[in-house]
Amino acid sequence: MIKYSTIFILVALAAPALGAEKTAKFSVPGMTCALCPLTITTAMSNVEGVVSATADFDSKTATAVFDDTKTSQSALAEASANAGYPATLLSEQ
């Protein structure tokens, strides 16, 4: 039988390895056509640690959910910029 204190210790030791899931929203004013969001979504999705990414042509924004132990909002902005669409952070949660 496993004691609760043993389970607590195992969970406590594993906790630092678990990253916090964050959401970052970016302004991407350079979107000029209906295919731009696909390019931005693909670029951000290819960053290690990204859980999901979307881009919206009408609002000229992109949103990414990511593991903050594997990547950062600056890496996401850089991925978008490298794809030809400079992105500026609007908010992060």
Biopython code that builds the backbone (N, CA, C, O; Angstrom):
import numpy as np
from Bio.PDB.StructureBuilder import StructureBuilder

atoms = [
    (1, "MET", "N", (0.839, -1.176, 0.000)),
    (1, "MET", "CA", (0.000, 0.000, 0.000)),
    (1, "MET", "C", (0.889, 1.246, 0.000)),
    (1, "MET", "O", (1.815, 1.359, 0.803)),
    (2, "ILE", "N", (0.602, 2.153, -0.887)),
    (2, "ILE", "CA", (1.379, 3.387, -0.991)),
    (2, "ILE", "C", (0.797, 4.412, -0.018)),
    (2, "ILE", "O", (-0.416, 4.611, 0.052)),
    (3, "LYS", "N", (1.670, 5.037, 0.708)),
    (3, "LYS", "CA", (1.223, 6.059, 1.661)),
    (3, "LYS", "C", (0.984, 7.365, 0.923)),
    (3, "LYS", "O", (1.601, 7.637, -0.107)),
    (4, "TYR", "N", (0.082, 8.165, 1.464)),
    (4, "TYR", "CA", (-0.219, 9.448, 0.866)),
    (4, "TYR", "C", (0.992, 10.356, 0.861)),
    (4, "TYR", "O", (1.154, 11.153, -0.063)),
    (5, "SER", "N", (1.855, 10.258, 1.876)),
    (5, "SER", "CA", (3.048, 11.105, 1.916)),
    (5, "SER", "C", (3.986, 10.768, 0.767)),
    (5, "SER", "O", (4.647, 11.658, 0.233)),
    (6, "THR", "N", (4.055, 9.509, 0.378)),
    (6, "THR", "CA", (4.887, 9.112, -0.753)),
    (6, "THR", "C", (4.341, 9.699, -2.048)),
    (6, "THR", "O", (5.106, 10.186, -2.879)),
    (7, "ILE", "N", (3.044, 9.658, -2.222)),
    (7, "ILE", "CA", (2.414, 10.233, -3.413)),
    (7, "ILE", "C", (2.651, 11.733, -3.441)),
    (7, "ILE", "O", (2.965, 12.287, -4.495)),
    (8, "PHE", "N", (2.508, 12.394, -2.313)),
    (8, "PHE", "CA", (2.725, 13.832, -2.243)),
    (8, "PHE", "C", (4.152, 14.187, -2.657)),
    (8, "PHE", "O", (4.364, 15.136, -3.411)),
    (9, "ILE", "N", (5.117, 13.433, -2.170)),
    (9, "ILE", "CA", (6.520, 13.695, -2.508)),
    (9, "ILE", "C", (6.754, 13.502, -4.000)),
    (9, "ILE", "O", (7.441, 14.311, -4.625)),
    (10, "LEU", "N", (6.198, 12.451, -4.575)),
    (10, "LEU", "CA", (6.362, 12.216, -6.003)),
    (10, "LEU", "C", (5.740, 13.332, -6.833)),
    (10, "LEU", "O", (6.325, 13.767, -7.825)),
    (11, "VAL", "N", (4.586, 13.788, -6.444)),
    (11, "VAL", "CA", (3.925, 14.882, -7.154)),
    (11, "VAL", "C", (4.728, 16.161, -7.001)),
    (11, "VAL", "O", (4.897, 16.902, -7.970)),
    (12, "ALA", "N", (5.222, 16.432, -5.815)),
    (12, "ALA", "CA", (6.006, 17.642, -5.571)),
    (12, "ALA", "C", (7.296, 17.639, -6.383)),
    (12, "ALA", "O", (7.718, 18.684, -6.879)),
    (13, "LEU", "N", (7.918, 16.491, -6.523)),
    (13, "LEU", "CA", (9.142, 16.401, -7.304)),
    (13, "LEU", "C", (8.873, 16.573, -8.795)),
    (13, "LEU", "O", (9.709, 17.117, -9.517)),
    (14, "ALA", "N", (7.740, 16.124, -9.248)),
    (14, "ALA", "CA", (7.400, 16.221, -10.664)),
    (14, "ALA", "C", (6.902, 17.608, -11.038)),
    (14, "ALA", "O", (6.995, 17.990, -12.205)),
    (15, "ALA", "N", (6.387, 18.363, -10.104)),
    (15, "ALA", "CA", (5.783, 19.661, -10.397)),
    (15, "ALA", "C", (6.710, 20.631, -11.113)),
    (15, "ALA", "O", (6.263, 21.278, -12.060)),
    (16, "PRO", "N", (7.974, 20.775, -10.721)),
    (16, "PRO", "CA", (8.826, 21.716, -11.444)),
    (16, "PRO", "C", (9.015, 21.360, -12.914)),
    (16, "PRO", "O", (9.291, 22.239, -13.730)),
    (17, "ALA", "N", (8.873, 20.106, -13.256)),
    (17, "ALA", "CA", (9.036, 19.675, -14.638)),
    (17, "ALA", "C", (7.823, 20.046, -15.485)),
    (17, "ALA", "O", (7.906, 20.095, -16.712)),
    (18, "LEU", "N", (6.723, 20.302, -14.839)),
    (18, "LEU", "CA", (5.512, 20.659, -15.564)),
    (18, "LEU", "C", (5.486, 22.161, -15.791)),
    (18, "LEU", "O", (5.639, 22.939, -14.849)),
    (19, "GLY", "N", (5.298, 22.560, -17.011)),
    (19, "GLY", "CA", (5.257, 23.980, -17.323)),
    (19, "GLY", "C", (3.862, 24.526, -17.197)),
    (19, "GLY", "O", (2.871, 23.797, -17.227)),
    (20, "ALA", "N", (3.816, 25.806, -17.058)),
    (20, "ALA", "CA", (2.523, 26.470, -17.045)),
    (20, "ALA", "C", (2.101, 26.722, -18.483)),
    (20, "ALA", "O", (2.901, 27.167, -19.306)),
    (21, "GLU", "N", (0.858, 26.439, -18.777)),
    (21, "GLU", "CA", (0.340, 26.696, -20.107)),
    (21, "GLU", "C", (-0.069, 28.164, -20.161)),
    (21, "GLU", "O", (-0.857, 28.628, -19.337)),
    (22, "LYS", "N", (0.462, 28.875, -21.118)),
    (22, "LYS", "CA", (0.162, 30.297, -21.269)),
    (22, "LYS", "C", (-0.435, 30.551, -22.637)),
    (22, "LYS", "O", (-0.264, 29.770, -23.573)),
    (23, "THR", "N", (-1.143, 31.673, -22.725)),
    (23, "THR", "CA", (-1.722, 32.102, -23.991)),
    (23, "THR", "C", (-1.196, 33.487, -24.312)),
    (23, "THR", "O", (-1.245, 34.388, -23.474)),
    (24, "ALA", "N", (-0.700, 33.654, -25.513)),
    (24, "ALA", "CA", (-0.192, 34.952, -25.953)),
    (24, "ALA", "C", (-0.968, 35.381, -27.197)),
    (24, "ALA", "O", (-1.212, 34.588, -28.106)),
    (25, "LYS", "N", (-1.347, 36.657, -27.207)),
    (25, "LYS", "CA", (-2.061, 37.213, -28.355)),
    (25, "LYS", "C", (-1.186, 38.296, -28.976)),
    (25, "LYS", "O", (-0.645, 39.153, -28.278)),
    (26, "PHE", "N", (-1.059, 38.243, -30.294)),
    (26, "PHE", "CA", (-0.182, 39.148, -31.031)),
    (26, "PHE", "C", (-0.947, 39.962, -32.059)),
    (26, "PHE", "O", (-1.931, 39.496, -32.634)),
    (27, "SER", "N", (-0.488, 41.168, -32.280)),
    (27, "SER", "CA", (-0.953, 41.972, -33.396)),
    (27, "SER", "C", (-0.045, 41.632, -34.575)),
    (27, "SER", "O", (1.180, 41.651, -34.457)),
    (28, "VAL", "N", (-0.668, 41.320, -35.717)),
    (28, "VAL", "CA", (0.091, 40.989, -36.928)),
    (28, "VAL", "C", (-0.489, 41.820, -38.076)),
    (28, "VAL", "O", (-1.265, 41.307, -38.883)),
    (29, "PRO", "N", (-0.121, 43.085, -38.149)),
    (29, "PRO", "CA", (-0.743, 43.985, -39.123)),
    (29, "PRO", "C", (-0.392, 43.707, -40.577)),
    (29, "PRO", "O", (-1.049, 44.237, -41.474)),
    (30, "GLY", "N", (0.621, 42.893, -40.834)),
    (30, "GLY", "CA", (1.055, 42.638, -42.203)),
    (30, "GLY", "C", (0.230, 41.634, -42.977)),
    (30, "GLY", "O", (0.561, 41.322, -44.121)),
    (31, "MET", "N", (-0.833, 41.119, -42.387)),
    (31, "MET", "CA", (-1.676, 40.162, -43.114)),
    (31, "MET", "C", (-2.441, 40.895, -44.209)),
    (31, "MET", "O", (-3.169, 41.852, -43.945)),
    (32, "THR", "N", (-2.264, 40.429, -45.443)),
    (32, "THR", "CA", (-2.905, 41.115, -46.570)),
    (32, "THR", "C", (-3.818, 40.216, -47.400)),
    (32, "THR", "O", (-4.526, 40.698, -48.284)),
    (33, "CYS", "N", (-3.807, 38.914, -47.119)),
    (33, "CYS", "CA", (-4.642, 38.006, -47.914)),
    (33, "CYS", "C", (-5.152, 36.862, -47.038)),
    (33, "CYS", "O", (-4.741, 36.708, -45.888)),
    (34, "ALA", "N", (-6.035, 36.083, -47.596)),
    (34, "ALA", "CA", (-6.656, 34.989, -46.843)),
    (34, "ALA", "C", (-5.673, 33.869, -46.497)),
    (34, "ALA", "O", (-5.944, 33.086, -45.586)),
    (35, "LEU", "N", (-4.539, 33.770, -47.197)),
    (35, "LEU", "CA", (-3.562, 32.727, -46.898)),
    (35, "LEU", "C", (-2.577, 33.136, -45.797)),
    (35, "LEU", "O", (-1.906, 32.275, -45.227)),
    (36, "CYS", "N", (-2.481, 34.406, -45.498)),
    (36, "CYS", "CA", (-1.552, 34.878, -44.459)),
    (36, "CYS", "C", (-1.782, 34.172, -43.113)),
    (36, "CYS", "O", (-0.810, 33.738, -42.496)),
    (37, "PRO", "N", (-3.015, 34.043, -42.641)),
    (37, "PRO", "CA", (-3.227, 33.359, -41.358)),
    (37, "PRO", "C", (-2.708, 31.922, -41.343)),
    (37, "PRO", "O", (-2.215, 31.451, -40.318)),
    (38, "LEU", "N", (-2.817, 31.236, -42.457)),
    (38, "LEU", "CA", (-2.309, 29.863, -42.538)),
    (38, "LEU", "C", (-0.786, 29.838, -42.360)),
    (38, "LEU", "O", (-0.250, 28.980, -41.658)),
    (39, "THR", "N", (-0.110, 30.771, -42.990)),
    (39, "THR", "CA", (1.349, 30.842, -42.881)),
    (39, "THR", "C", (1.772, 31.133, -41.451)),
    (39, "THR", "O", (2.701, 30.511, -40.937)),
    (40, "ILE", "N", (1.096, 32.072, -40.809)),
    (40, "ILE", "CA", (1.425, 32.451, -39.433)),
    (40, "ILE", "C", (1.112, 31.302, -38.473)),
    (40, "ILE", "O", (1.913, 30.988, -37.593)),
    (41, "THR", "N", (-0.045, 30.683, -38.646)),
    (41, "THR", "CA", (-0.430, 29.552, -37.805)),
    (41, "THR", "C", (0.592, 28.422, -37.920)),
    (41, "THR", "O", (0.984, 27.829, -36.915)),
    (42, "THR", "N", (1.011, 28.133, -39.123)),
    (42, "THR", "CA", (1.999, 27.073, -39.341)),
    (42, "THR", "C", (3.335, 27.434, -38.700)),
    (42, "THR", "O", (3.957, 26.594, -38.050)),
    (43, "ALA", "N", (3.775, 28.664, -38.877)),
    (43, "ALA", "CA", (5.057, 29.090, -38.312)),
    (43, "ALA", "C", (5.050, 28.973, -36.793)),
    (43, "ALA", "O", (6.000, 28.453, -36.208)),
    (44, "MET", "N", (3.999, 29.446, -36.156)),
    (44, "MET", "CA", (3.923, 29.379, -34.697)),
    (44, "MET", "C", (3.735, 27.946, -34.211)),
    (44, "MET", "O", (4.296, 27.565, -33.184)),
    (45, "SER", "N", (2.965, 27.161, -34.927)),
    (45, "SER", "CA", (2.716, 25.769, -34.530)),
    (45, "SER", "C", (3.987, 24.929, -34.567)),
    (45, "SER", "O", (4.105, 23.944, -33.838)),
    (46, "ASN", "N", (4.929, 25.313, -35.407)),
    (46, "ASN", "CA", (6.175, 24.565, -35.532)),
    (46, "ASN", "C", (7.189, 24.880, -34.434)),
    (46, "ASN", "O", (8.248, 24.254, -34.381)),
    (47, "VAL", "N", (6.889, 25.831, -33.564)),
    (47, "VAL", "CA", (7.772, 26.137, -32.443)),
    (47, "VAL", "C", (7.556, 25.074, -31.367)),
    (47, "VAL", "O", (6.422, 24.809, -30.967)),
    (48, "GLU", "N", (8.649, 24.465, -30.900)),
    (48, "GLU", "CA", (8.544, 23.437, -29.870)),
    (48, "GLU", "C", (7.864, 24.008, -28.631)),
    (48, "GLU", "O", (8.224, 25.087, -28.160)),
    (49, "GLY", "N", (6.890, 23.288, -28.110)),
    (49, "GLY", "CA", (6.181, 23.706, -26.910)),
    (49, "GLY", "C", (4.838, 24.365, -27.182)),
    (49, "GLY", "O", (4.089, 24.661, -26.251)),
    (50, "VAL", "N", (4.530, 24.597, -28.457)),
    (50, "VAL", "CA", (3.238, 25.209, -28.797)),
    (50, "VAL", "C", (2.167, 24.132, -28.785)),
    (50, "VAL", "O", (2.299, 23.092, -29.429)),
    (51, "VAL", "N", (1.096, 24.405, -28.035)),
    (51, "VAL", "CA", (-0.037, 23.495, -27.941)),
    (51, "VAL", "C", (-1.002, 23.753, -29.093)),
    (51, "VAL", "O", (-1.508, 22.818, -29.714)),
    (52, "SER", "N", (-1.249, 25.029, -29.367)),
    (52, "SER", "CA", (-2.115, 25.399, -30.482)),
    (52, "SER", "C", (-1.799, 26.825, -30.913)),
    (52, "SER", "O", (-1.291, 27.627, -30.130)),
    (53, "ALA", "N", (-2.104, 27.124, -32.156)),
    (53, "ALA", "CA", (-1.909, 28.472, -32.685)),
    (53, "ALA", "C", (-3.001, 28.743, -33.707)),
    (53, "ALA", "O", (-3.393, 27.859, -34.469)),
    (54, "THR", "N", (-3.480, 29.970, -33.712)),
    (54, "THR", "CA", (-4.466, 30.403, -34.687)),
    (54, "THR", "C", (-4.153, 31.836, -35.092)),
    (54, "THR", "O", (-3.530, 32.584, -34.338)),
    (55, "ALA", "N", (-4.583, 32.207, -36.273)),
    (55, "ALA", "CA", (-4.445, 33.586, -36.732)),
    (55, "ALA", "C", (-5.760, 34.000, -37.371)),
    (55, "ALA", "O", (-6.439, 33.193, -38.006)),
    (56, "ASP", "N", (-6.108, 35.263, -37.195)),
    (56, "ASP", "CA", (-7.374, 35.771, -37.707)),
    (56, "ASP", "C", (-7.117, 36.954, -38.635)),
    (56, "ASP", "O", (-6.582, 37.982, -38.220)),
    (57, "PHE", "N", (-7.504, 36.792, -39.888)),
    (57, "PHE", "CA", (-7.272, 37.828, -40.889)),
    (57, "PHE", "C", (-8.036, 39.117, -40.574)),
    (57, "PHE", "O", (-7.476, 40.208, -40.682)),
    (58, "ASP", "N", (-9.293, 39.000, -40.190)),
    (58, "ASP", "CA", (-10.129, 40.181, -39.960)),
    (58, "ASP", "C", (-9.588, 41.071, -38.840)),
    (58, "ASP", "O", (-9.567, 42.294, -38.978)),
    (59, "SER", "N", (-9.156, 40.472, -37.747)),
    (59, "SER", "CA", (-8.648, 41.264, -36.624)),
    (59, "SER", "C", (-7.135, 41.482, -36.702)),
    (59, "SER", "O", (-6.560, 42.227, -35.909)),
    (60, "LYS", "N", (-6.501, 40.816, -37.675)),
    (60, "LYS", "CA", (-5.039, 40.898, -37.846)),
    (60, "LYS", "C", (-4.309, 40.544, -36.554)),
    (60, "LYS", "O", (-3.395, 41.242, -36.116)),
    (61, "THR", "N", (-4.753, 39.420, -35.953)),
    (61, "THR", "CA", (-4.143, 38.935, -34.713)),
    (61, "THR", "C", (-3.811, 37.455, -34.836)),
    (61, "THR", "O", (-4.343, 36.742, -35.688)),
    (62, "ALA", "N", (-2.927, 37.024, -33.969)),
    (62, "ALA", "CA", (-2.589, 35.604, -33.845)),
    (62, "ALA", "C", (-2.571, 35.275, -32.367)),
    (62, "ALA", "O", (-2.169, 36.098, -31.544)),
    (63, "THR", "N", (-3.005, 34.076, -32.032)),
    (63, "THR", "CA", (-3.036, 33.625, -30.646)),
    (63, "THR", "C", (-2.384, 32.260, -30.565)),
    (63, "THR", "O", (-2.649, 31.378, -31.383)),
    (64, "ALA", "N", (-1.519, 32.096, -29.559)),
    (64, "ALA", "CA", (-0.841, 30.815, -29.370)),
    (64, "ALA", "C", (-0.932, 30.391, -27.918)),
    (64, "ALA", "O", (-0.770, 31.207, -27.010)),
    (65, "VAL", "N", (-1.190, 29.114, -27.704)),
    (65, "VAL", "CA", (-1.159, 28.506, -26.376)),
    (65, "VAL", "C", (0.122, 27.682, -26.344)),
    (65, "VAL", "O", (0.379, 26.884, -27.246)),
    (66, "PHE", "N", (0.935, 27.883, -25.285)),
    (66, "PHE", "CA", (2.242, 27.243, -25.256)),
    (66, "PHE", "C", (2.678, 26.879, -23.848)),
    (66, "PHE", "O", (2.177, 27.419, -22.862)),
    (67, "ASP", "N", (3.619, 25.957, -23.778)),
    (67, "ASP", "CA", (4.235, 25.534, -22.524)),
    (67, "ASP", "C", (5.407, 26.477, -22.272)),
    (67, "ASP", "O", (6.361, 26.509, -23.050)),
    (68, "ASP", "N", (5.335, 27.239, -21.189)),
    (68, "ASP", "CA", (6.359, 28.265, -20.954)),
    (68, "ASP", "C", (7.706, 27.709, -20.504)),
    (68, "ASP", "O", (8.654, 28.475, -20.333)),
    (69, "THR", "N", (7.814, 26.392, -20.309)),
    (69, "THR", "CA", (9.124, 25.805, -20.019)),
    (69, "THR", "C", (9.844, 25.407, -21.309)),
    (69, "THR", "O", (11.032, 25.089, -21.293)),
    (70, "LYS", "N", (9.108, 25.430, -22.427)),
    (70, "LYS", "CA", (9.693, 25.013, -23.698)),
    (70, "LYS", "C", (9.862, 26.160, -24.688)),
    (70, "LYS", "O", (10.710, 26.091, -25.578)),
    (71, "THR", "N", (9.065, 27.207, -24.541)),
    (71, "THR", "CA", (9.169, 28.342, -25.461)),
    (71, "THR", "C", (8.672, 29.605, -24.774)),
    (71, "THR", "O", (8.285, 29.582, -23.606)),
    (72, "SER", "N", (8.689, 30.693, -25.506)),
    (72, "SER", "CA", (8.295, 31.985, -24.940)),
    (72, "SER", "C", (7.535, 32.796, -25.985)),
    (72, "SER", "O", (7.497, 32.441, -27.163)),
    (73, "GLN", "N", (6.942, 33.875, -25.536)),
    (73, "GLN", "CA", (6.210, 34.729, -26.470)),
    (73, "GLN", "C", (7.172, 35.358, -27.479)),
    (73, "GLN", "O", (6.797, 35.585, -28.629)),
    (74, "SER", "N", (8.398, 35.639, -27.064)),
    (74, "SER", "CA", (9.352, 36.228, -28.010)),
    (74, "SER", "C", (9.732, 35.227, -29.104)),
    (74, "SER", "O", (9.947, 35.623, -30.250)),
    (75, "ALA", "N", (9.819, 33.942, -28.769)),
    (75, "ALA", "CA", (10.107, 32.924, -29.775)),
    (75, "ALA", "C", (8.952, 32.800, -30.766)),
    (75, "ALA", "O", (9.171, 32.555, -31.952)),
    (76, "LEU", "N", (7.740, 32.967, -30.285)),
    (76, "LEU", "CA", (6.572, 32.916, -31.163)),
    (76, "LEU", "C", (6.551, 34.117, -32.100)),
    (76, "LEU", "O", (6.279, 33.976, -33.292)),
    (77, "ALA", "N", (6.838, 35.293, -31.562)),
    (77, "ALA", "CA", (6.891, 36.506, -32.395)),
    (77, "ALA", "C", (7.989, 36.372, -33.444)),
    (77, "ALA", "O", (7.821, 36.786, -34.591)),
    (78, "GLU", "N", (9.103, 35.795, -33.042)),
    (78, "GLU", "CA", (10.214, 35.594, -33.971)),
    (78, "GLU", "C", (9.831, 34.618, -35.087)),
    (78, "GLU", "O", (10.183, 34.835, -36.246)),
    (79, "ALA", "N", (9.125, 33.565, -34.748)),
    (79, "ALA", "CA", (8.689, 32.595, -35.756)),
    (79, "ALA", "C", (7.775, 33.262, -36.783)),
    (79, "ALA", "O", (7.889, 33.009, -37.983)),
    (80, "SER", "N", (6.880, 34.104, -36.310)),
    (80, "SER", "CA", (5.992, 34.830, -37.214)),
    (80, "SER", "C", (6.794, 35.788, -38.094)),
    (80, "SER", "O", (6.574, 35.865, -39.302)),
    (81, "ALA", "N", (7.715, 36.510, -37.483)),
    (81, "ALA", "CA", (8.546, 37.456, -38.243)),
    (81, "ALA", "C", (9.393, 36.727, -39.288)),
    (81, "ALA", "O", (9.551, 37.206, -40.411)),
    (82, "ASN", "N", (9.935, 35.567, -38.910)),
    (82, "ASN", "CA", (10.739, 34.788, -39.859)),
    (82, "ASN", "C", (9.916, 34.288, -41.042)),
    (82, "ASN", "O", (10.458, 34.018, -42.113)),
    (83, "ALA", "N", (8.611, 34.166, -40.844)),
    (83, "ALA", "CA", (7.720, 33.753, -41.927)),
    (83, "ALA", "C", (7.277, 34.957, -42.764)),
    (83, "ALA", "O", (6.541, 34.808, -43.740)),
    (84, "GLY", "N", (7.733, 36.144, -42.374)),
    (84, "GLY", "CA", (7.407, 37.351, -43.137)),
    (84, "GLY", "C", (6.342, 38.228, -42.515)),
    (84, "GLY", "O", (5.881, 39.185, -43.138)),
    (85, "TYR", "N", (5.944, 37.910, -41.283)),
    (85, "TYR", "CA", (4.866, 38.651, -40.639)),
    (85, "TYR", "C", (5.277, 39.078, -39.231)),
    (85, "TYR", "O", (5.020, 38.352, -38.270)),
    (86, "PRO", "N", (5.911, 40.244, -39.096)),
    (86, "PRO", "CA", (6.289, 40.722, -37.761)),
    (86, "PRO", "C", (5.065, 40.786, -36.847)),
    (86, "PRO", "O", (3.990, 41.238, -37.241)),
    (87, "ALA", "N", (5.267, 40.319, -35.617)),
    (87, "ALA", "CA", (4.172, 40.248, -34.652)),
    (87, "ALA", "C", (4.572, 40.979, -33.373)),
    (87, "ALA", "O", (5.716, 40.891, -32.926)),
    (88, "THR", "N", (3.620, 41.698, -32.795)),
    (88, "THR", "CA", (3.836, 42.430, -31.553)),
    (88, "THR", "C", (2.900, 41.888, -30.498)),
    (88, "THR", "O", (1.700, 41.750, -30.738)),
    (89, "LEU", "N", (3.442, 41.577, -29.322)),
    (89, "LEU", "CA", (2.627, 41.026, -28.234)),
    (89, "LEU", "C", (1.568, 42.030, -27.791)),
    (89, "LEU", "O", (1.870, 43.191, -27.514)),
    (90, "LEU", "N", (0.323, 41.561, -27.728)),
    (90, "LEU", "CA", (-0.778, 42.366, -27.201)),
    (90, "LEU", "C", (-1.074, 42.003, -25.757)),
    (90, "LEU", "O", (-1.293, 42.879, -24.921)),
    (91, "SER", "N", (-1.079, 40.695, -25.464)),
    (91, "SER", "CA", (-1.362, 40.234, -24.099)),
    (91, "SER", "C", (-0.852, 38.817, -23.907)),
    (91, "SER", "O", (-0.684, 38.059, -24.862)),
    (92, "GLU", "N", (-0.606, 38.475, -22.625)),
    (92, "GLU", "CA", (-0.195, 37.124, -22.291)),
    (92, "GLU", "C", (-0.891, 36.739, -20.993)),
    (92, "GLU", "O", (-0.940, 37.520, -20.043)),
    (93, "GLN", "N", (-1.424, 35.529, -20.969)),
    (93, "GLN", "CA", (-2.102, 35.020, -19.772)),
    (93, "GLN", "C", (-1.469, 33.734, -19.344)),
    (93, "GLN", "O", (-1.891, 33.137, -18.354)),
]
sb = StructureBuilder()
sb.init_structure("model")
sb.init_model(0)
sb.init_chain("A")
sb.init_seg("    ")
for serial, (resi, resn, name, xyz) in enumerate(atoms, 1):
    if name == "N":
        sb.init_residue(resn, " ", resi, " ")
    sb.init_atom(name, np.array(xyz, "f"), 0.0, 1.0, " ", f" {name:<3s}", serial, name[0])
structure = sb.get_structure()
